[in-house]
Amino acid sequence: MKNLVVLLGPTAVGKTDFALELAEHLGSPIINADSRQLYKDLKIGTAAPTPKQLQRVRHYFVGTLDIQDYYSAARYEEEAIDLIDKLFISHDTLLLSGGSMLYIDAVCKGIDDIPTIHEETRTTLRQRLAEEGLDTLAQELRLLDPEYYATVDLKNTKRIVHALEVCYQTGRTFTSFRTATAKQRPFNILKIGLNRPRPELFERINSRVDRMIDDGLLQEARALLPYRHANALNTVGYKEMFQVIDGTWTIDFARERIKKNTRVYAKKQLTWFAHDTGIRWFHPDEREDIITYIDDATQQKPHNDL
């Protein structure tokens, strides 16, 4: 039986550095499961792997999309599973690493067979969002799909708009497409979670934000300004930098807001992962214990000693 090792955890916990070492140990490429790192123009704000890191270990699903390309967890599931099947021909164990919860679930559990949304429908909803606001669309969702309305985060623009897109395009409720039935994969899945004590994690988040701004996050956002309404840029870091470019916020205010919003996102990630009892959690410094656990679980013969 083939093995897929899934390395997950909150943002800034230290997945990137350990994933490189683990990939070398397993003799595996890295299959990226960070939804924003797929976009080639979002390097600084997503802490994408550097050219040196990309040269060190082969990565898939990094820098493959243009900023306006439409992409979804459903498409990721299809493409990632196809890639995994092909890589298993020459690998017994593969490594998938990232923090995008839906993308990880797409590979491990599968997601519901929701139809791809036509460009015309997406354009209509984007225009309505800009003109009428999120609250109006949320109330429309309450009428069209009260069951989903009762459970969705009413501040999550992407989910509300997508649910309405499905309603408009199919004439069915978004809820009707959600089966919540996990797909069976023809390989073993071993989930390794990295976490740190909250103060330690938050300090790393704060330091990363400072480093991103020092490395030119504002300049990266300015180059992307013509595409600011693209879904890929509805992301912590870029949204705040656009406020600086607009003259609404100072760079110092934006810096602190990015830190706060990133900490909030990290807590959301941990809340999501907490529901998955199949994750074995470690501190990132417990590298030897992690590798021993993986080797025992997969009967992996080491390629390198770390």
N, C-alpha and C positions, 0 to 999 in steps of 0.2 A: 504494500500500500504506500502511495506517495504521501508526502507531508507538506502542508503549508503552514509556516510559522508566521503569525501575525503579531507584529510589534506595534503597540498602540500606547496612547497616553495623552495627557493634556499638552497644549502648546508650550514650548520652551522647556519641557521636562528633560530633554537630552536625547531624543530619539535619533536624530540625524547622525551624531557621532557614533553612538552604539550600533546603529544599523549598519554602518560601514564595516565595523569590526566583525559584527555577527555575520554579515554577508560573506566576508572573506573566510570566516571560520566554516561556514556551511558550503562554500563554493557556489554561492547563488548570486544572481543579479538582485537588484532591489526593485520591487514593484511598488511604485508610489501610490499611496492612498490619501494624498492631500489634494483636495479638489482644486484649490487655487494654484498649486504648483504646476498644473497642466498648462497654464497660460504663460507663454514665453516672455511676455512683457512685464510680468509681475515677479521680478527677481528679489528686490530688496524687501518689499512689504510682505512677502510670503516666506522669507528666510529659505529661499530655494537653494538646492545644492550648488556649490561653487563649481566652476570648470574643473578645478583640481579634484574635487570629490567625484564629479561625474566621470573623470578619467580613471579614478582609482577603482570604482566599481560600476559596472553597467547598470543604468537606471532605465526604467520604462515609465511612461506616462509623466514625464517631466518636460515642460517647454514644448508641448506638441500642438497647442491651440493658439489661434489669434484671439485678440481681446473680444471680438464680437462674435466668435463662434458659439453656437448653441451646443450645450453639452448637458448631460443629465446622469443621475445615478443609474438609471436603467441602461443607458448606453455604456457606461463604465462597466456594469456587470457583464454585459455581452462581450465587450472587448477584452476585459481582464480575464474572464473565464476562458476565452479562446486562446489568449496568450499563455495562461497557466497550463492548459492542455498541451500546447506545443512545447513549452519549456520542460514539462515533465518527461518528454521523450529522452532528454539528455540529463535531467536532474532528478534525484530522489527527494530532495527537500528544497523548497523555495521560500523566499522571504518577502512578505508584504509589509510595508511600514507606512504609518501615517496617523493622522488624528481626525480625519473627516468621518464622522460616525456613520452617515448614510452610505458612504462608499465602502467602508469596512463591512457593514451589514449586507451590502449588495453582493459582495463576494462570498461571505460566510453563510448567509441565510437566503440570499436572493431577495428581490423586491417585487412588488406587485406589478403585473403586466399592464401598466398604464400607457395609453397611446402617446406617441410623439406628437407634440403640439405644432400645428402649422404656424408659419411665420405671420400670416395675416391675423390669426387669433392672438398671438403674443403681442403684436404691434397694437392691436385694439386695446388690450388690457393695460399695456404700458402707458398708452395715451390717457386712458381713464384714470389710472393711478396718479399721473401727473396733474390732471385737471380736477379730479374729484377727491383725491386723498384716500388713505387706507381705511379710515373709519367707514366711509360710504361703501367701499367694496366689501368690508367685513359684514356689514348689515345685509348686503345682497347675498353673501354666502349663507347667512343665517336663514334666509328664505329658501335658497336653492338646495342647501345641504345642511339642515339643522344638526344632524348627528355629528358631522365633522366640525361644525362651528362650535359645538359644545366642548370639544377636546383640543382644538388647535390654539397655539399661542397667538393671541389677537394682535400682537405687535410684530409678528413675523411676516413681513411683507411677502417674501418669496413663497411661503406656503399658502397664504391666502390667495395670492394672485394665481398660483399654479392650480389650486383647487377650482377656481372660477374658470380658468382656461379649459380644464377637463369638462366642466359642466357645459360650457358654451359649445365646445367642439363635438361632444358625444351625445349631448342631450340626456346624460345620466349623471347621477351624483358621483362626486369623487369617492365617497365612502363605498360605493358599489364595486369599485376596483380594488379595494383593500381587503385582502384575504387573511393577512398575518400568518400565513402558512409557510414555514421554513422549507426551503428546497434541500434535498439531500445531495451532497457533493460526493463525488467518487474519490475523495482523498481525505486524509486526516487533517484536522485544523487544530493548531496549538496556539492559543492566544497568550501573549506575554504583555502584561501591563506595566508601564513605568510610572512611578509617582514619587513625589517628595512631600515632606511636611509643608503645609500651606505657606508659612513665612518664607521658607527656602524657595518654593516655586514662584511666589510672587516677586521675590527679589530678582530671580532670573528673568522673569517677564519684564520687570522694570529696566534691567540692564540691557535686555535685547532691544527694547523700544529705543533707548538712548543710542544704541549702536546703529539701528536702522536709520535714525534721523541723521546721525553723523555720516553715515555711508551714502546719503543722498535720497532719502525717501521723498522729500518734498519735490526734488527735481524729477524723480520718476513719476510722481503723481501729476506734475505739470505737463509732462509729455503725453499723459493719458487723458488730459482734460477733455478733449473732443469726444471721448467715449465714456464720460463719467456716469452715464445712465445705463451702461452695459451691466448685466447681472454680475459679471465677474468682479466688478469694482464696488459692488455692494458689500464691502469687506472692511473690517476694522483696519485702520491705518490709512487707507485711501480716502475713506469718507471724511475723516478728520482733516487730512491734508487739503482736500478740496475746500473746506471751510477757511483754511489759511489763505489759499489762493484767492478766494472770494473776498478776503479782507474781513470776514466775520470774526475769526479767531486769531489770536497771536500764536506763534509757533510754540511758545512755552505752554499756553493753555491747551493746545492740541496735543502736545507731548503727554501731558498728564491725563488727558481724556483717553488717549490711545492706551495708556497703561491701565487705566480703570476698565475700559471696555474689553481689553485683552484678558484681564483677570476675571471678568464676568464670563467671558467665553470659556476660559479654562474650567471654571466651576460648572458650566453647562456640560462640557465634555465629560467631566468626572461623574456628574449626575446620570448622564446617559449610560456610561460604561458600568456604573454601579448596578444596573439592572441585569448585567450579563454575569451569571455565576460561573461561566466557563473561563473567565480570565484569571490567570495566576499573576499576582502583583509582586513587584520587586522595586527596591530603590535602584536607581541607575548605577550606583556604585557597587552593587552586588553582582558584578559581571561574571565572576567565576561561578557563582551559584546559578545564575541564569543559564549559562552555557552547559553546566552539568545537568540541569533540569531538562534542557532541550535535547541534549545528547542521549539521556536516558529515555526520554519520551519517544524519540525518533530512531534510536539505535544508530545515531549519527557517528561516523568515523571522522574525527577532526581533520580538517585540512590545514589549519594553522593553530599554533598555540598562542593564546592571547595573554 
